[in-house]
Amino acid sequence: MNPPVETIRISKQGRDQLIKIRRQTGVENWNILCRWAFCVSLREPTQPAQPREKLDGGIEMTWKVFAGEDAETLGALVQMRTSKDGLRDQAEGPSKCLRAHINRGLSYLASGKETKSITDFIERWLR
C-alpha cells in the first residue's frame, strides 16, 4: 500500500502541545505522541474541524517516521476516515484528514492532566 501522505505537518500550536504532552508523559518521540493523538481523535464519530493555523514554526515528519511498523494499519485508517469525513474526492483529502485528526487528538491529550504516563493514556483513552 502506498502511503496516504508523504509528509505530516504539525502547526506551532501542535508543536507546543507535543512539548507539553512529552513533558507530562516522558514519551520522547513526537511520532508516537502523534499516533496517540490520531487514534484518540478517531474515537470521535464526528469530523474534526480543519486547522486554520499556519504551519510556520511547526514540525514535519515523513509518513515512515509517523507510522513506523504500523504503516499498513494507519494507512488503512487514514483512507477509511478520509472517505467517512467526506474528503475522499479532494486532492489533499488524506493529508487534510490526518492533520485534522492529529490536531484534535493533540488538543484532547494536552487539555488535561489525565495523561501523565503511558498507563494513564491507556486507562483514559483506550477503555
Backbone as XML, in Angstrom:
<?xml version="1.0"?>
<chain id="A" units="angstrom">
  <residue number="1" name="MET">
    <atom name="N" x="0.843" y="-1.183" z="0.000"/>
    <atom name="CA" x="0.000" y="0.000" z="0.000"/>
    <atom name="C" x="0.886" y="1.243" z="0.000"/>
  </residue>
  <residue number="2" name="ASN">
    <atom name="N" x="0.549" y="2.179" z="-0.869"/>
    <atom name="CA" x="1.264" y="3.448" z="-0.887"/>
    <atom name="C" x="0.843" y="4.284" z="0.314"/>
  </residue>
  <residue number="3" name="PRO">
    <atom name="N" x="1.763" y="5.068" z="0.849"/>
    <atom name="CA" x="1.389" y="5.904" z="1.988"/>
    <atom name="C" x="0.340" y="6.928" z="1.560"/>
  </residue>
  <residue number="4" name="PRO">
    <atom name="N" x="-0.617" y="7.219" z="2.427"/>
    <atom name="CA" x="-1.645" y="8.193" z="2.079"/>
    <atom name="C" x="-1.104" y="9.617" z="1.972"/>
  </residue>
  <residue number="5" name="VAL">
    <atom name="N" x="-0.003" y="9.896" z="2.643"/>
    <atom name="CA" x="0.664" y="11.202" z="2.584"/>
    <atom name="C" x="2.173" y="10.955" z="2.636"/>
  </residue>
  <residue number="6" name="GLU">
    <atom name="N" x="2.914" y="11.895" z="2.115"/>
    <atom name="CA" x="4.375" y="11.788" z="2.183"/>
    <atom name="C" x="4.916" y="12.452" z="3.449"/>
  </residue>
  <residue number="7" name="THR">
    <atom name="N" x="4.351" y="13.619" z="3.767"/>
    <atom name="CA" x="4.841" y="14.414" z="4.889"/>
    <atom name="C" x="3.669" y="14.857" z="5.757"/>
  </residue>
  <residue number="8" name="ILE">
    <atom name="N" x="3.847" y="14.745" z="7.051"/>
    <atom name="CA" x="2.851" y="15.215" z="8.006"/>
    <atom name="C" x="3.374" y="16.521" z="8.585"/>
  </residue>
  <residue number="9" name="ARG">
    <atom name="N" x="2.533" y="17.546" z="8.535"/>
    <atom name="CA" x="2.918" y="18.861" z="9.033"/>
    <atom name="C" x="2.065" y="19.199" z="10.250"/>
  </residue>
  <residue number="10" name="ILE">
    <atom name="N" x="2.738" y="19.611" z="11.300"/>
    <atom name="CA" x="2.098" y="19.983" z="12.559"/>
    <atom name="C" x="2.373" y="21.470" z="12.795"/>
  </residue>
  <residue number="11" name="SER">
    <atom name="N" x="1.343" y="22.200" z="13.184"/>
    <atom name="CA" x="1.467" y="23.648" z="13.412"/>
    <atom name="C" x="2.322" y="23.952" z="14.643"/>
  </residue>
  <residue number="12" name="LYS">
    <atom name="N" x="2.614" y="25.226" z="14.831"/>
    <atom name="CA" x="3.347" y="25.651" z="16.026"/>
    <atom name="C" x="2.540" y="25.326" z="17.279"/>
  </residue>
  <residue number="13" name="GLN">
    <atom name="N" x="1.228" y="25.549" z="17.241"/>
    <atom name="CA" x="0.390" y="25.214" z="18.386"/>
    <atom name="C" x="0.467" y="23.711" z="18.672"/>
  </residue>
  <residue number="14" name="GLY">
    <atom name="N" x="0.429" y="22.894" z="17.630"/>
    <atom name="CA" x="0.559" y="21.453" z="17.799"/>
    <atom name="C" x="1.912" y="21.079" z="18.386"/>
  </residue>
  <residue number="15" name="ARG">
    <atom name="N" x="2.960" y="21.754" z="17.930"/>
    <atom name="CA" x="4.306" y="21.505" z="18.475"/>
    <atom name="C" x="4.346" y="21.836" z="19.958"/>
  </residue>
  <residue number="16" name="ASP">
    <atom name="N" x="3.729" y="22.958" z="20.331"/>
    <atom name="CA" x="3.682" y="23.340" z="21.745"/>
    <atom name="C" x="2.911" y="22.306" z="22.570"/>
  </residue>
  <residue number="17" name="GLN">
    <atom name="N" x="1.827" y="21.789" z="22.006"/>
    <atom name="CA" x="1.064" y="20.749" z="22.693"/>
    <atom name="C" x="1.891" y="19.477" z="22.826"/>
  </residue>
  <residue number="18" name="LEU">
    <atom name="N" x="2.639" y="19.133" z="21.783"/>
    <atom name="CA" x="3.513" y="17.953" z="21.852"/>
    <atom name="C" x="4.549" y="18.104" z="22.960"/>
  </residue>
  <residue number="19" name="ILE">
    <atom name="N" x="5.107" y="19.293" z="23.089"/>
    <atom name="CA" x="6.094" y="19.543" z="24.139"/>
    <atom name="C" x="5.462" y="19.328" z="25.508"/>
  </residue>
  <residue number="20" name="LYS">
    <atom name="N" x="4.241" y="19.840" z="25.701"/>
    <atom name="CA" x="3.543" y="19.674" z="26.975"/>
    <atom name="C" x="3.259" y="18.198" z="27.251"/>
  </residue>
  <residue number="21" name="ILE">
    <atom name="N" x="2.756" y="17.491" z="26.253"/>
    <atom name="CA" x="2.433" y="16.068" z="26.431"/>
    <atom name="C" x="3.702" y="15.271" z="26.693"/>
  </residue>
  <residue number="22" name="ARG">
    <atom name="N" x="4.762" y="15.598" z="25.998"/>
    <atom name="CA" x="6.044" y="14.903" z="26.203"/>
    <atom name="C" x="6.544" y="15.117" z="27.630"/>
  </residue>
  <residue number="23" name="ARG">
    <atom name="N" x="6.405" y="16.332" z="28.113"/>
    <atom name="CA" x="6.824" y="16.642" z="29.490"/>
    <atom name="C" x="5.968" y="15.865" z="30.495"/>
  </residue>
  <residue number="24" name="GLN">
    <atom name="N" x="4.671" y="15.771" z="30.242"/>
    <atom name="CA" x="3.768" y="15.078" z="31.163"/>
    <atom name="C" x="3.975" y="13.570" z="31.164"/>
  </residue>
  <residue number="25" name="THR">
    <atom name="N" x="4.226" y="12.995" z="29.988"/>
    <atom name="CA" x="4.272" y="11.534" z="29.883"/>
    <atom name="C" x="5.672" y="10.953" z="29.928"/>
  </residue>
  <residue number="26" name="GLY">
    <atom name="N" x="6.671" y="11.743" z="29.550"/>
    <atom name="CA" x="8.025" y="11.219" z="29.455"/>
    <atom name="C" x="8.284" y="10.512" z="28.130"/>
  </residue>
  <residue number="27" name="VAL">
    <atom name="N" x="7.295" y="10.479" z="27.255"/>
    <atom name="CA" x="7.475" y="9.876" z="25.930"/>
    <atom name="C" x="8.222" y="10.883" z="25.071"/>
  </residue>
  <residue number="28" name="GLU">
    <atom name="N" x="9.413" y="10.513" z="24.641"/>
    <atom name="CA" x="10.297" y="11.444" z="23.938"/>
    <atom name="C" x="9.971" y="11.625" z="22.461"/>
  </residue>
  <residue number="29" name="ASN">
    <atom name="N" x="9.418" y="10.625" z="21.830"/>
    <atom name="CA" x="9.251" y="10.664" z="20.373"/>
    <atom name="C" x="7.919" y="11.276" z="19.967"/>
  </residue>
  <residue number="30" name="TRP">
    <atom name="N" x="8.007" y="12.362" z="19.198"/>
    <atom name="CA" x="6.806" y="13.050" z="18.752"/>
    <atom name="C" x="5.953" y="12.170" z="17.859"/>
  </residue>
  <residue number="31" name="ASN">
    <atom name="N" x="6.577" y="11.285" z="17.090"/>
    <atom name="CA" x="5.785" y="10.434" z="16.196"/>
    <atom name="C" x="4.847" y="9.526" z="16.991"/>
  </residue>
  <residue number="32" name="ILE">
    <atom name="N" x="5.304" y="9.027" z="18.110"/>
    <atom name="CA" x="4.448" y="8.174" z="18.948"/>
    <atom name="C" x="3.299" y="9.002" z="19.517"/>
  </residue>
  <residue number="33" name="LEU">
    <atom name="N" x="3.591" y="10.201" z="19.991"/>
    <atom name="CA" x="2.542" y="11.058" z="20.528"/>
    <atom name="C" x="1.537" y="11.449" z="19.447"/>
  </residue>
  <residue number="34" name="CYS">
    <atom name="N" x="2.016" y="11.666" z="18.238"/>
    <atom name="CA" x="1.108" y="11.983" z="17.132"/>
    <atom name="C" x="0.239" y="10.777" z="16.776"/>
  </residue>
  <residue number="35" name="ARG">
    <atom name="N" x="0.782" y="9.574" z="16.867"/>
    <atom name="CA" x="-0.036" y="8.363" z="16.658"/>
    <atom name="C" x="-1.114" y="8.275" z="17.727"/>
  </residue>
  <residue number="36" name="TRP">
    <atom name="N" x="-0.743" y="8.532" z="18.986"/>
    <atom name="CA" x="-1.727" y="8.530" z="20.071"/>
    <atom name="C" x="-2.832" y="9.529" z="19.755"/>
  </residue>
  <residue number="37" name="ALA">
    <atom name="N" x="-2.433" y="10.744" z="19.366"/>
    <atom name="CA" x="-3.409" y="11.807" z="19.087"/>
    <atom name="C" x="-4.347" y="11.392" z="17.953"/>
  </residue>
  <residue number="38" name="PHE">
    <atom name="N" x="-3.800" y="10.824" z="16.904"/>
    <atom name="CA" x="-4.609" y="10.367" z="15.772"/>
    <atom name="C" x="-5.636" y="9.339" z="16.237"/>
  </residue>
  <residue number="39" name="CYS">
    <atom name="N" x="-5.197" y="8.373" z="16.999"/>
    <atom name="CA" x="-6.094" y="7.314" z="17.473"/>
    <atom name="C" x="-7.152" y="7.844" z="18.431"/>
  </residue>
  <residue number="40" name="VAL">
    <atom name="N" x="-6.780" y="8.771" z="19.298"/>
    <atom name="CA" x="-7.741" y="9.368" z="20.221"/>
    <atom name="C" x="-8.827" y="10.101" z="19.429"/>
  </residue>
  <residue number="41" name="SER">
    <atom name="N" x="-8.437" y="10.830" z="18.407"/>
    <atom name="CA" x="-9.406" y="11.562" z="17.598"/>
    <atom name="C" x="-10.330" y="10.624" z="16.829"/>
  </residue>
  <residue number="42" name="LEU">
    <atom name="N" x="-9.797" y="9.500" z="16.380"/>
    <atom name="CA" x="-10.619" y="8.552" z="15.616"/>
    <atom name="C" x="-11.773" y="7.989" z="16.439"/>
  </residue>
  <residue number="43" name="ARG">
    <atom name="N" x="-11.659" y="8.022" z="17.753"/>
    <atom name="CA" x="-12.745" y="7.539" z="18.614"/>
    <atom name="C" x="-14.005" y="8.366" z="18.451"/>
  </residue>
  <residue number="44" name="GLU">
    <atom name="N" x="-13.853" y="9.612" z="18.064"/>
    <atom name="CA" x="-14.989" y="10.509" z="17.883"/>
    <atom name="C" x="-15.643" y="10.234" z="16.529"/>
  </residue>
  <residue number="45" name="PRO">
    <atom name="N" x="-16.953" y="10.082" z="16.498"/>
    <atom name="CA" x="-17.621" y="9.823" z="15.227"/>
    <atom name="C" x="-17.719" y="11.060" z="14.331"/>
  </residue>
  <residue number="46" name="THR">
    <atom name="N" x="-17.575" y="12.244" z="14.914"/>
    <atom name="CA" x="-17.708" y="13.471" z="14.140"/>
    <atom name="C" x="-16.414" y="13.821" z="13.418"/>
  </residue>
  <residue number="47" name="GLN">
    <atom name="N" x="-16.560" y="14.576" z="12.350"/>
    <atom name="CA" x="-15.403" y="15.053" z="11.597"/>
    <atom name="C" x="-14.769" y="16.206" z="12.360"/>
  </residue>
  <residue number="48" name="PRO">
    <atom name="N" x="-13.450" y="16.201" z="12.533"/>
    <atom name="CA" x="-12.809" y="17.332" z="13.213"/>
    <atom name="C" x="-12.772" y="18.559" z="12.315"/>
  </residue>
  <residue number="49" name="ALA">
    <atom name="N" x="-12.698" y="19.706" z="12.940"/>
    <atom name="CA" x="-12.548" y="20.956" z="12.191"/>
    <atom name="C" x="-11.187" y="20.963" z="11.505"/>
  </residue>
  <residue number="50" name="GLN">
    <atom name="N" x="-11.150" y="21.568" z="10.349"/>
    <atom name="CA" x="-9.877" y="21.712" z="9.657"/>
    <atom name="C" x="-9.062" y="22.802" z="10.342"/>
  </residue>
  <residue number="51" name="PRO">
    <atom name="N" x="-7.827" y="22.497" z="10.705"/>
    <atom name="CA" x="-6.992" y="23.508" z="11.376"/>
    <atom name="C" x="-6.759" y="24.708" z="10.469"/>
  </residue>
  <residue number="52" name="ARG">
    <atom name="N" x="-6.756" y="25.873" z="11.065"/>
    <atom name="CA" x="-6.569" y="27.103" z="10.294"/>
    <atom name="C" x="-5.227" y="27.773" z="10.592"/>
  </residue>
  <residue number="53" name="GLU">
    <atom name="N" x="-4.537" y="27.305" z="11.599"/>
    <atom name="CA" x="-3.296" y="27.979" z="11.947"/>
    <atom name="C" x="-2.211" y="27.680" z="10.914"/>
  </residue>
  <residue number="54" name="LYS">
    <atom name="N" x="-1.305" y="28.623" z="10.822"/>
    <atom name="CA" x="-0.200" y="28.488" z="9.873"/>
    <atom name="C" x="0.766" y="27.422" z="10.349"/>
  </residue>
  <residue number="55" name="LEU">
    <atom name="N" x="1.513" y="26.883" z="9.406"/>
    <atom name="CA" x="2.450" y="25.814" z="9.728"/>
    <atom name="C" x="3.847" y="26.345" z="10.056"/>
  </residue>
  <residue number="56" name="ASP">
    <atom name="N" x="4.044" y="27.655" z="9.975"/>
    <atom name="CA" x="5.338" y="28.241" z="10.324"/>
    <atom name="C" x="5.658" y="27.943" z="11.783"/>
  </residue>
  <residue number="57" name="GLY">
    <atom name="N" x="6.869" y="27.491" z="12.030"/>
    <atom name="CA" x="7.296" y="27.229" z="13.397"/>
    <atom name="C" x="6.851" y="25.882" z="13.926"/>
  </residue>
  <residue number="58" name="GLY">
    <atom name="N" x="6.196" y="25.096" z="13.074"/>
    <atom name="CA" x="5.741" y="23.771" z="13.481"/>
    <atom name="C" x="6.804" y="22.716" z="13.198"/>
  </residue>
  <residue number="59" name="ILE">
    <atom name="N" x="6.352" y="21.493" z="13.057"/>
    <atom name="CA" x="7.273" y="20.396" z="12.762"/>
    <atom name="C" x="6.753" y="19.608" z="11.566"/>
  </residue>
  <residue number="60" name="GLU">
    <atom name="N" x="7.641" y="18.873" z="10.960"/>
    <atom name="CA" x="7.303" y="17.977" z="9.867"/>
    <atom name="C" x="7.923" y="16.626" z="10.139"/>
  </residue>
  <residue number="61" name="MET">
    <atom name="N" x="7.219" y="15.589" z="9.709"/>
    <atom name="CA" x="7.796" y="14.247" z="9.757"/>
    <atom name="C" x="7.283" y="13.477" z="8.547"/>
  </residue>
  <residue number="62" name="THR">
    <atom name="N" x="8.059" y="12.546" z="8.107"/>
    <atom name="CA" x="7.640" y="11.731" z="6.978"/>
    <atom name="C" x="6.595" y="10.719" z="7.440"/>
  </residue>
  <residue number="63" name="TRP">
    <atom name="N" x="5.872" y="10.176" z="6.480"/>
    <atom name="CA" x="4.898" y="9.128" z="6.798"/>
    <atom name="C" x="5.595" y="7.955" z="7.476"/>
  </residue>
  <residue number="64" name="LYS">
    <atom name="N" x="6.770" y="7.597" z="6.968"/>
    <atom name="CA" x="7.504" y="6.448" z="7.510"/>
    <atom name="C" x="7.837" y="6.661" z="8.989"/>
  </residue>
  <residue number="65" name="VAL">
    <atom name="N" x="8.243" y="7.867" z="9.349"/>
    <atom name="CA" x="8.550" y="8.173" z="10.745"/>
    <atom name="C" x="7.269" y="8.156" z="11.573"/>
  </residue>
  <residue number="66" name="PHE">
    <atom name="N" x="6.206" y="8.786" z="11.071"/>
    <atom name="CA" x="4.940" y="8.827" z="11.800"/>
    <atom name="C" x="4.392" y="7.426" z="12.028"/>
  </residue>
  <residue number="67" name="ALA">
    <atom name="N" x="4.298" y="6.637" z="10.979"/>
    <atom name="CA" x="3.592" y="5.358" z="11.045"/>
    <atom name="C" x="4.441" y="4.205" z="11.555"/>
  </residue>
  <residue number="68" name="GLY">
    <atom name="N" x="5.733" y="4.238" z="11.292"/>
    <atom name="CA" x="6.608" y="3.159" z="11.751"/>
    <atom name="C" x="6.141" y="1.801" z="11.271"/>
  </residue>
  <residue number="69" name="GLU">
    <atom name="N" x="6.170" y="0.828" z="12.170"/>
    <atom name="CA" x="5.790" y="-0.545" z="11.840"/>
    <atom name="C" x="4.293" y="-0.694" z="11.564"/>
  </residue>
  <residue number="70" name="ASP">
    <atom name="N" x="3.522" y="0.295" z="11.940"/>
    <atom name="CA" x="2.067" y="0.236" z="11.781"/>
    <atom name="C" x="1.585" y="0.959" z="10.523"/>
  </residue>
  <residue number="71" name="ALA">
    <atom name="N" x="2.463" y="1.120" z="9.550"/>
    <atom name="CA" x="2.135" y="1.886" z="8.345"/>
    <atom name="C" x="0.908" y="1.343" z="7.618"/>
  </residue>
  <residue number="72" name="GLU">
    <atom name="N" x="0.796" y="0.043" z="7.479"/>
    <atom name="CA" x="-0.352" y="-0.540" z="6.770"/>
    <atom name="C" x="-1.654" y="-0.244" z="7.501"/>
  </residue>
  <residue number="73" name="THR">
    <atom name="N" x="-1.662" y="-0.477" z="8.799"/>
    <atom name="CA" x="-2.871" y="-0.259" z="9.594"/>
    <atom name="C" x="-3.248" y="1.209" z="9.628"/>
  </residue>
  <residue number="74" name="LEU">
    <atom name="N" x="-2.280" y="2.075" z="9.914"/>
    <atom name="CA" x="-2.565" y="3.503" z="9.982"/>
    <atom name="C" x="-2.976" y="4.047" z="8.615"/>
  </residue>
  <residue number="75" name="GLY">
    <atom name="N" x="-2.354" y="3.556" z="7.559"/>
    <atom name="CA" x="-2.728" y="3.969" z="6.212"/>
    <atom name="C" x="-4.169" y="3.611" z="5.896"/>
  </residue>
  <residue number="76" name="ALA">
    <atom name="N" x="-4.581" y="2.410" z="6.290"/>
    <atom name="CA" x="-5.972" y="1.988" z="6.075"/>
    <atom name="C" x="-6.929" y="2.861" z="6.888"/>
  </residue>
  <residue number="77" name="LEU">
    <atom name="N" x="-6.541" y="3.202" z="8.117"/>
    <atom name="CA" x="-7.385" y="4.068" z="8.945"/>
    <atom name="C" x="-7.517" y="5.462" z="8.341"/>
  </residue>
  <residue number="78" name="VAL">
    <atom name="N" x="-6.426" y="5.992" z="7.812"/>
    <atom name="CA" x="-6.480" y="7.316" z="7.164"/>
    <atom name="C" x="-7.417" y="7.255" z="5.962"/>
  </residue>
  <residue number="79" name="GLN">
    <atom name="N" x="-7.284" y="6.224" z="5.140"/>
    <atom name="CA" x="-8.145" y="6.109" z="3.958"/>
    <atom name="C" x="-9.610" y="5.978" z="4.363"/>
  </residue>
  <residue number="80" name="MET">
    <atom name="N" x="-9.885" y="5.168" z="5.373"/>
    <atom name="CA" x="-11.254" y="4.973" z="5.835"/>
    <atom name="C" x="-11.864" y="6.288" z="6.323"/>
  </residue>
  <residue number="81" name="ARG">
    <atom name="N" x="-11.117" y="7.020" z="7.176"/>
    <atom name="CA" x="-11.655" y="8.266" z="7.714"/>
    <atom name="C" x="-11.710" y="9.368" z="6.666"/>
  </residue>
  <residue number="82" name="THR">
    <atom name="N" x="-10.798" y="9.363" z="5.706"/>
    <atom name="CA" x="-10.861" y="10.338" z="4.624"/>
    <atom name="C" x="-12.191" y="10.188" z="3.896"/>
  </residue>
  <residue number="83" name="SER">
    <atom name="N" x="-12.570" y="8.960" z="3.650"/>
    <atom name="CA" x="-13.840" y="8.685" z="2.984"/>
    <atom name="C" x="-15.018" y="9.063" z="3.887"/>
  </residue>
  <residue number="84" name="LYS">
    <atom name="N" x="-14.985" y="8.616" z="5.137"/>
    <atom name="CA" x="-16.082" y="8.888" z="6.084"/>
    <atom name="C" x="-16.260" y="10.381" z="6.331"/>
  </residue>
  <residue number="85" name="ASP">
    <atom name="N" x="-15.158" y="11.126" z="6.369"/>
    <atom name="CA" x="-15.208" y="12.559" z="6.645"/>
    <atom name="C" x="-15.512" y="13.391" z="5.396"/>
  </residue>
  <residue number="86" name="GLY">
    <atom name="N" x="-15.746" y="12.731" z="4.260"/>
    <atom name="CA" x="-16.131" y="13.432" z="3.043"/>
    <atom name="C" x="-14.996" y="14.139" z="2.331"/>
  </residue>
  <residue number="87" name="LEU">
    <atom name="N" x="-13.772" y="13.687" z="2.539"/>
    <atom name="CA" x="-12.605" y="14.332" z="1.919"/>
    <atom name="C" x="-11.997" y="13.495" z="0.800"/>
  </residue>
  <residue number="88" name="ARG">
    <atom name="N" x="-12.620" y="12.395" z="0.488"/>
    <atom name="CA" x="-12.050" y="11.434" z="-0.473"/>
    <atom name="C" x="-11.819" y="12.034" z="-1.858"/>
  </residue>
  <residue number="89" name="ASP">
    <atom name="N" x="-12.703" y="12.918" z="-2.297"/>
    <atom name="CA" x="-12.598" y="13.471" z="-3.650"/>
    <atom name="C" x="-11.705" y="14.700" z="-3.732"/>
  </residue>
  <residue number="90" name="GLN">
    <atom name="N" x="-11.143" y="15.114" z="-2.625"/>
    <atom name="CA" x="-10.251" y="16.271" z="-2.628"/>
    <atom name="C" x="-8.808" y="15.813" z="-2.851"/>
  </residue>
  <residue number="91" name="ALA">
    <atom name="N" x="-8.056" y="16.617" z="-3.597"/>
    <atom name="CA" x="-6.673" y="16.261" z="-3.912"/>
    <atom name="C" x="-5.835" y="16.041" z="-2.660"/>
  </residue>
  <residue number="92" name="GLU">
    <atom name="N" x="-6.016" y="16.878" z="-1.681"/>
    <atom name="CA" x="-5.254" y="16.787" z="-0.431"/>
    <atom name="C" x="-6.086" y="16.140" z="0.674"/>
  </residue>
  <residue number="93" name="GLY">
    <atom name="N" x="-7.098" y="15.374" z="0.310"/>
    <atom name="CA" x="-8.013" y="14.779" z="1.277"/>
    <atom name="C" x="-7.340" y="13.996" z="2.393"/>
  </residue>
  <residue number="94" name="PRO">
    <atom name="N" x="-6.491" y="13.005" z="2.069"/>
    <atom name="CA" x="-5.836" y="12.245" z="3.145"/>
    <atom name="C" x="-4.969" y="13.119" z="4.055"/>
  </residue>
  <residue number="95" name="SER">
    <atom name="N" x="-4.273" y="14.075" z="3.471"/>
    <atom name="CA" x="-3.423" y="14.964" z="4.258"/>
    <atom name="C" x="-4.269" y="15.834" z="5.181"/>
  </residue>
  <residue number="96" name="LYS">
    <atom name="N" x="-5.362" y="16.392" z="4.664"/>
    <atom name="CA" x="-6.257" y="17.218" z="5.481"/>
    <atom name="C" x="-6.880" y="16.397" z="6.600"/>
  </residue>
  <residue number="97" name="CYS">
    <atom name="N" x="-7.290" y="15.187" z="6.267"/>
    <atom name="CA" x="-7.916" y="14.309" z="7.256"/>
    <atom name="C" x="-6.938" y="13.973" z="8.377"/>
  </residue>
  <residue number="98" name="LEU">
    <atom name="N" x="-5.756" y="13.536" z="8.014"/>
    <atom name="CA" x="-4.754" y="13.156" z="9.011"/>
    <atom name="C" x="-4.383" y="14.342" z="9.889"/>
  </residue>
  <residue number="99" name="ARG">
    <atom name="N" x="-4.151" y="15.472" z="9.274"/>
    <atom name="CA" x="-3.762" y="16.662" z="10.031"/>
    <atom name="C" x="-4.870" y="17.085" z="10.996"/>
  </residue>
  <residue number="100" name="ALA">
    <atom name="N" x="-6.118" y="17.061" z="10.529"/>
    <atom name="CA" x="-7.239" y="17.458" z="11.386"/>
    <atom name="C" x="-7.385" y="16.515" z="12.581"/>
  </residue>
  <residue number="101" name="HIS">
    <atom name="N" x="-7.218" y="15.216" z="12.334"/>
    <atom name="CA" x="-7.365" y="14.256" z="13.427"/>
    <atom name="C" x="-6.203" y="14.350" z="14.414"/>
  </residue>
  <residue number="102" name="ILE">
    <atom name="N" x="-4.992" y="14.530" z="13.917"/>
    <atom name="CA" x="-3.854" y="14.702" z="14.824"/>
    <atom name="C" x="-4.054" y="15.971" z="15.651"/>
  </residue>
  <residue number="103" name="ASN">
    <atom name="N" x="-4.481" y="17.036" z="14.990"/>
    <atom name="CA" x="-4.695" y="18.307" z="15.679"/>
    <atom name="C" x="-5.728" y="18.167" z="16.792"/>
  </residue>
  <residue number="104" name="ARG">
    <atom name="N" x="-6.866" y="17.541" z="16.486"/>
    <atom name="CA" x="-7.904" y="17.367" z="17.505"/>
    <atom name="C" x="-7.398" y="16.475" z="18.639"/>
  </residue>
  <residue number="105" name="GLY">
    <atom name="N" x="-6.712" y="15.399" z="18.285"/>
    <atom name="CA" x="-6.189" y="14.496" z="19.302"/>
    <atom name="C" x="-5.170" y="15.160" z="20.209"/>
  </residue>
  <residue number="106" name="LEU">
    <atom name="N" x="-4.306" y="15.982" z="19.638"/>
    <atom name="CA" x="-3.331" y="16.706" z="20.459"/>
    <atom name="C" x="-4.039" y="17.645" z="21.427"/>
  </residue>
  <residue number="107" name="SER">
    <atom name="N" x="-5.099" y="18.282" z="20.960"/>
    <atom name="CA" x="-5.870" y="19.161" z="21.846"/>
    <atom name="C" x="-6.443" y="18.371" z="23.007"/>
  </residue>
  <residue number="108" name="TYR">
    <atom name="N" x="-6.985" y="17.192" z="22.727"/>
    <atom name="CA" x="-7.531" y="16.352" z="23.793"/>
    <atom name="C" x="-6.451" y="15.954" z="24.785"/>
  </residue>
  <residue number="109" name="LEU">
    <atom name="N" x="-5.329" y="15.465" z="24.256"/>
    <atom name="CA" x="-4.264" y="14.969" z="25.134"/>
    <atom name="C" x="-3.631" y="16.083" z="25.959"/>
  </residue>
  <residue number="110" name="ALA">
    <atom name="N" x="-3.535" y="17.279" z="25.385"/>
    <atom name="CA" x="-2.878" y="18.385" z="26.083"/>
    <atom name="C" x="-3.830" y="19.148" z="26.998"/>
  </residue>
  <residue number="111" name="SER">
    <atom name="N" x="-5.126" y="18.891" z="26.891"/>
    <atom name="CA" x="-6.104" y="19.708" z="27.611"/>
    <atom name="C" x="-6.195" y="19.413" z="29.099"/>
  </residue>
  <residue number="112" name="GLY">
    <atom name="N" x="-5.839" y="18.219" z="29.490"/>
    <atom name="CA" x="-5.995" y="17.875" z="30.897"/>
    <atom name="C" x="-4.726" y="17.335" z="31.496"/>
  </residue>
  <residue number="113" name="LYS">
    <atom name="N" x="-4.836" y="16.961" z="32.730"/>
    <atom name="CA" x="-3.695" y="16.393" z="33.430"/>
    <atom name="C" x="-3.836" y="14.884" z="33.563"/>
  </residue>
  <residue number="114" name="GLU">
    <atom name="N" x="-4.823" y="14.314" z="32.833"/>
    <atom name="CA" x="-5.095" y="12.882" z="32.964"/>
    <atom name="C" x="-4.020" y="12.008" z="32.323"/>
  </residue>
  <residue number="115" name="THR">
    <atom name="N" x="-3.261" y="12.566" z="31.399"/>
    <atom name="CA" x="-2.298" y="11.768" z="30.654"/>
    <atom name="C" x="-0.885" y="12.117" z="31.109"/>
  </residue>
  <residue number="116" name="LYS">
    <atom name="N" x="-0.446" y="11.486" z="32.194"/>
    <atom name="CA" x="0.885" y="11.755" z="32.724"/>
    <atom name="C" x="1.853" y="10.615" z="32.450"/>
  </residue>
  <residue number="117" name="SER">
    <atom name="N" x="1.344" y="9.506" z="31.967"/>
    <atom name="CA" x="2.197" y="8.355" z="31.684"/>
    <atom name="C" x="1.507" y="7.494" z="30.635"/>
  </residue>
  <residue number="118" name="ILE">
    <atom name="N" x="2.215" y="6.501" z="30.154"/>
    <atom name="CA" x="1.623" y="5.568" z="29.208"/>
    <atom name="C" x="0.445" y="4.849" z="29.856"/>
  </residue>
  <residue number="119" name="THR">
    <atom name="N" x="0.583" y="4.497" z="31.121"/>
    <atom name="CA" x="-0.508" y="3.836" z="31.843"/>
    <atom name="C" x="-1.726" y="4.740" z="31.903"/>
  </residue>
  <residue number="120" name="ASP">
    <atom name="N" x="-1.526" y="6.015" z="32.209"/>
    <atom name="CA" x="-2.639" y="6.963" z="32.234"/>
    <atom name="C" x="-3.311" y="7.057" z="30.872"/>
  </residue>
  <residue number="121" name="PHE">
    <atom name="N" x="-2.498" y="7.068" z="29.831"/>
    <atom name="CA" x="-3.044" y="7.137" z="28.473"/>
    <atom name="C" x="-3.944" y="5.936" z="28.202"/>
  </residue>
  <residue number="122" name="ILE">
    <atom name="N" x="-3.456" y="4.769" z="28.518"/>
    <atom name="CA" x="-4.235" y="3.548" z="28.273"/>
    <atom name="C" x="-5.526" y="3.563" z="29.082"/>
  </residue>
  <residue number="123" name="GLU">
    <atom name="N" x="-5.421" y="3.909" z="30.356"/>
    <atom name="CA" x="-6.615" y="3.934" z="31.208"/>
    <atom name="C" x="-7.619" y="4.986" z="30.757"/>
  </residue>
  <residue number="124" name="ARG">
    <atom name="N" x="-7.143" y="6.128" z="30.339"/>
    <atom name="CA" x="-8.043" y="7.242" z="29.968"/>
    <atom name="C" x="-8.633" y="7.083" z="28.579"/>
  </residue>
  <residue number="125" name="TRP">
    <atom name="N" x="-7.820" y="6.686" z="27.609"/>
    <atom name="CA" x="-8.231" y="6.771" z="26.220"/>
    <atom name="C" x="-8.540" y="5.441" z="25.559"/>
  </residue>
  <residue number="126" name="LEU">
    <atom name="N" x="-8.100" y="4.344" z="26.096"/>
    <atom name="CA" x="-8.297" y="3.072" z="25.399"/>
    <atom name="C" x="-9.339" y="2.187" z="26.038"/>
  </residue>
  <residue number="127" name="ARG">
    <atom name="N" x="-10.132" y="2.720" z="26.892"/>
    <atom name="CA" x="-11.205" y="1.919" z="27.510"/>
    <atom name="C" x="-12.353" y="1.765" z="26.572"/>
  </residue>
</chain>
